[in-house]
Amino acid sequence: MRRLFITTVPVILLVGAVVVAVGQAPTPPAESAAPSSPQSLPQSLPQSSPVGLPSSPPKVLPGMATTPLPPSVPPTPGDPPLSRFEPLASFPVHTQNAVRGVVLGAAWMTRMHQPHGRFLYGYNPALRQPLAGDHDLKQARGALALAQAAKFTGDEKQATLAAQSVLALLAATRADPADPNVRVPVHSYLTCNRVGFAALVALAIYELPGADEKLLAEAERLCALLRKNCRPDGSVHYTDGASEDPVKVEPAGRNAYPGLALHALAVGNRLRPAAWKVDCVRKGLGHYRAVFRDQPHPLLAATLTPAFAELYQQTPTPEAAAAVFEMNDWLCGLQIAGNDPRTPHWAGAFRSVVDGRPGDTPPGPETGLYVASLAAACQLTRLVPDLDRHTKYKSALADAIHFLSGLQYLETTTRHFEATFRASMLVGGFHLTPEDGNLRIDGTANAVSGLVRFLGCGAER
């Protein structure tokens, strides 16, 4: 793939232009616009294929648990991963739906992209009005997902738009006056958590197809900020006050921000190796494995798993694999069964946890984060290997994708809307819950990220 346009235009000029544009109010795309249709989309992709719960997993015979699994088939060099799924009809239905989910979801995100580099935050289809509540963390989620989708589909337009979003987000950071090698967000954690924001932007840069050295250097400066927030005991300090206890200031943040920080450092080590990155992630492994055992939470599992799975792939550590399996075994226990009479339309999703107990919050596209977690764990079972867990995670993934696919607006589920409106604003987006039809950029981003991770984990066949 050719280098992105950012290699020919000085990053400083682009960032400067974005600073002025970020404050502009977002405008919905014209309703006459038709959704883009990437050339690499297989012709056999079902736009409205039926989605059914997978059958029971095959019986595992005694002695098979340590049998090595066959390697996944890599794409032909130079071809995007999407090309592996031709003909699409030869794959299981849930895999077909995952491919459709990524392609249509990324096309929806492309249409939601604004000229100043940010996405339209959200939309209420019933009122045909944008949603209030835009947030930099959610914009960063969108940039990360679009970069991942562009790498999967090979779509250069999506790669370019993802790069523009990264530049817009970098405009909300500055060089640390005390250390020019550190880049810090300009907002306080009360407005946008700095650790989470820096981690997501760094991850988005690392996922960009053909990211140049200047952008990779910016990602390293963001990782340098994360390093400053890593404590000797392995914890990640995710609030601004150096002397305050983050868990007391923002208790829910422990489930999200430390895992993102450790994941960014682990991925950064793959691209730009540094001993301190591995050291931070290893210490984090010891600390947060204990935290999870004491107060397990699905989001904590979903954010820590990619970091520890990445650590194991780079430097095989038994403790990393054990932590991944422990968290995802527990996560499988939260999955809602299809025969649950209380919420049959939630089948395949995962129950929330409130005060340490399973809750009844309606599930939504955050299921994509749990799909990404199980996909990372499933990929790890091929390296250990562990066929029993591979079968277990594969079955859980199929059920989760069944639920997630039901949240995506398709042509067949939006025919009661006017044709040009549904084509420009609805098709491809993932609405917030089975009961809430509103769209939000981070919702579709979470779904797309999870499906991309599934399609490369080895459980797609």
Order of alpha helices (4+ residues) and beta strands (2+ residues): alpha-alpha-beta-beta-alpha-alpha-beta-beta-alpha-alpha-alpha-alpha-alpha-alpha-alpha-beta-beta-alpha-alpha-beta-alpha
